[in-house]
């Protein structure tokens, strides 16, 4: 924390220092030469090629970011989903870090959990859970083959729709 990464003009520790990059810098690697990653940095208002250490001995300094999830549908406000009639009685739901069976399981949700989904990716709904004090995206199955596990529930009406309905009633 608080450390800087040296970005150099060439893949050598003896090369000219181009920039000192903060620990939260988002790197876009364009290639690799030995222990060095080729990245782009802003040098006096111009993007230029620079090199940062990927590894020092056996210690890996930079790792690939988790790929972004592409949602086929996104909802704001979140939509309410409830267990479908075909949901196995008493079953719990696995919440995963990615919308895939290979995604790491991050939580197990109890039977009759009420889901507030912000989007859909394939057979998975994106929800947010509080995991170790952090709001974390998680993914739950809403269909498994032909089996429907979760279905839309009576929705949370957006404030705009609610206002329009109230105006029409007056």
N, C-alpha and C positions, 0 to 999 in steps of 0.2 A: 504494500500500500504506500502510495506516495512516491514510488520509484519511477524513473524515466527510462525509456528504451532509446538507445543511440541509433539513429538512422544515418547511414553512411553512403557516400557517393559510389563506392565500389564494394564488392563482397570481401572486405578485409578490415580488421580492426585498426589498421594503420591508415586507412583511407580517410579523406576529409569528412568531418561531421557535418551533416546536412541539417539535422533537427534533433531535438530531444523530445520524444513523444511521451505523453502522459500515460499512466497505467490503464486508463479507460479508453485509449485510442482504438478505433475500429480499423483494423488492417484489412486491405483487399489485396491478397497475395496474387501476383501475376506470374510467378515462377519460383524456382528454388535452385540454388547453386550451393552444393555442399551443406554447410550449417546455416546458410543465409537464405532468407526469403526476399524476393524482389517485390517492393510495394511502391505505391505512389504517395508522395507527400507534397504539401504546398511549400514552395520555396520562393519567398518574396512575391507572392501572388501568382506564381506559375506552378502547375503540377509538374513534378519531375520524378524520375526513377530514383529509388533509394533502396538500401539493403539493411535489413534488421536480422539479428541473430535469431534463428529458430531454435537452436540447441546450443548449450554450453556443456561440453563433455556428454554425460548421460542425462543431464537435466533438460527437459523440454520447456522452452520459454513461451511458445505460442501454440495453441491448438485450434483446430477448426471450430467455428461457431456452430451451434445447433441450427440445422436448416429451418427456414421459416415454413410454417404450415400454410398451404394454399387452401382456403375455404371456398367451397362451391357456392355457399350461401352465407351471408353475414347478417345479423339482426341487432338492431339498436332501437328500442330497448330489447333486452333479452326476452326470449320466449319461454314460457313455462311448458315443461314436458313431464308427463306422469307415466307410471307403469301401465302397459297395455294389458288387456285381458289375458294374453298369451304369455305374459312374464311368469317365469317359474315361481311357484309359491315359496316364499321364504328365502329366495335367492338374494345374494348380495351382488353389487356391481363393482367391477374393477375399473378404476380410473387410471388412465395411462398418460404418460408424458408426450406421446405422439399418437396420431390417429391410425394405429396399426397394432396388430397382435404382437409385433416385435417391440413396441414401445414399452419402456420401463413402467411397471405398475407403481403409481405414486400414492394411491389410497384405495381403500375398500369402502364402498358406500353402503349404508344399511338398506334393508328392505323398506319400501315406501318412501325413499328419499325423493324430495321434490327438486327437479333439475331446472335450472334457469340457463338455457343455452344461448350463446351469442353467435353460433354459426354451425355449419355442417360441412364435414369433409368425408365423402363416401358414406360408409355405414356408421360414422362416428359423429357425435355432437360435441362441440367445444363448450366447456363450462369453466368456471373459475372457482378454485378452492383456496382456502387459507391453509397453507402448508408451512409449518414452522414460522408463523408470523408473516409470511409473504403471500400476496395474491398471485396464484399460479394457474396458468392455463392447463387444463386436463381434458381428456377425451374419453367419452363413454359410448358404448355401442347402443344404437337405437334400433338396428336391425341385425339379425344374424342369419344370413341366407334368406329364406322365406319367413322366418320367425320375426315378428314385430315385438320388440322388447319395450320400447317407449313410444308414446304417442303424444301429440300436442294436447295440452291441458287447457282448461279455461284460461285464457290469456291475461296477461297484465296489460291493461289498456294504456296506451301512451297518453300523456297529459294533454296533448293537442286534440286527440280523438275524444277524450273525456270532456274537454271544454266545448267542442262542437256538439256533442250529444246533449250537454246541459243547455246550450243555447237553443237547440231545436225543441227541447221540452218546455221552454218558457214561452 
